[in-house]
Amino acid sequence: MENDDIITLTTGDGQEVDFVEIAGIAYKGNFYAILQPVELLEGMDDDEALVFKVTRGRNGEDSFEIELDDDIVDGVFEEYNRLLDEQE
């Protein structure tokens, strides 16, 4: 794993969490990142990943917000799996 694939996000309480970027997916006019924590988070299995909505701020930096809408999360993973199937 290269350091370029590591994204460090800061939680609301200031804790930094490192993630590996699995994929970036365009879905319904928005861009989403599928991220897997480097160190397992409480309540997660080692094969699970999270979906974050990515937006570009005024300063040009990307902002990551965890996606909580189950329909969007499911759609992002479906699109990811469809793209994987096309590559095979």
Secondary structure in CASP SS format (residue, H / E / C, confidence):
PFRMAT SS
TARGET T0000
AUTHOR 0000-0000-0000
METHOD secondary structure of the structure
MODEL  1
M C 1.00
E C 1.00
N H 1.00
D H 1.00
D H 1.00
I E 1.00
I E 1.00
T E 1.00
L E 1.00
T E 1.00
T C 1.00
G C 1.00
D C 1.00
G C 1.00
Q C 1.00
E E 1.00
V E 1.00
D E 1.00
F E 1.00
V E 1.00
E E 1.00
I E 1.00
A E 1.00
G E 1.00
I E 1.00
A E 1.00
Y E 1.00
K C 1.00
G C 1.00
N E 1.00
F E 1.00
Y E 1.00
A E 1.00
I E 1.00
L E 1.00
Q E 1.00
P E 1.00
V C 1.00
E C 1.00
L C 1.00
L C 1.00
E C 1.00
G C 1.00
M C 1.00
D C 1.00
D C 1.00
D C 1.00
E C 1.00
A C 1.00
L E 1.00
V E 1.00
F E 1.00
K E 1.00
V E 1.00
T E 1.00
R E 1.00
G C 1.00
R C 1.00
N C 1.00
G C 1.00
E C 1.00
D E 1.00
S E 1.00
F E 1.00
E E 1.00
I E 1.00
E C 1.00
L C 1.00
D C 1.00
D H 1.00
D H 1.00
I H 1.00
V H 1.00
D H 1.00
G H 1.00
V H 1.00
F H 1.00
E H 1.00
E H 1.00
Y H 1.00
N H 1.00
R H 1.00
L H 1.00
L H 1.00
D H 1.00
E H 1.00
Q H 1.00
E C 1.00
END
